[in-house]
């Protein structure tokens, strides 16, 4: 995460915490977080994770919501 605006403009600490939570979650479970995601909301199963490759799906909750073949949401796992 890079702040490219002057330090005199202030910082949004909610966004810093959100980014740290997202990085920790994606590192542990290999999921993506959508724009404006907040801790506890649904996460995205990466498109590269197909049904034949169940490595990531073993770590995630069962109730997956498929919007499009490449856009699948799942409840956030505990971390």
N, C-alpha and C positions, 0 to 999 in steps of 0.2 A: 504494500500500500504506500503510495507516494502522495504527499501533500505538495502541490505545486503553487499554492497561493501564499501570499505573505503571512507570516505568523501574526501580524497585527490584526488579521481578519478573524482570528479565533478558530477553534476546532470544535467539531461535533463529536463528543466523546461517545455518544450512543452509536455512531457509525464505526468508531474505532473498536468498540466492544463487539458489535455485530460482525465486523470483519474477522476479528480474532476467533469468535465462536465458529464462523463459517470455515476458516482455515483448519481449526482443530477437528471439526466434524468431517470435512472432506479428506483430511489426512487419515483419520481413523477408519472411515467407512467407504471412501472412494466415491461418494455421491457429489452432486453439484447442488449449489444453492441458487435459487432464482433471484432476480433483482428484487430489492426491498424485502428479502427474506428476514424473518426474525426467529430467534431461538424458539423451537417448539412447533414451527410450521412445517408443512410438507417440503420434501426435498426431491430432487430429480435423480432418477437412475440414469447414468451416462448411456448415450446411444450405443456405444461400443459393447455394452453388456447385454448380450442377447440371451435367448432362452437356453442355448447350448452351453453357454459359459455362466454357470451358476455360482461362481466364486463370491461375487458381491451380494447376490440375492440371499445367500445363507446367513448373512449378517443383518439383513433388513427385515422389517415387519412384513407379514404376509400380504396384507391388503394393498395391492398395487392398483393404481388408477392409470389406465392407458388413454391418453388424449389422441396421440398419433403414434405410429410405430416407433418413432424416434423421440417421443416426448412422453415419459412415464414418471408419474409421481408416486411417492410412498411416504407414509408418516415418518417423521424424523426418529431415528433410533436414539436411545439414551446414550449420552456420552458424558 
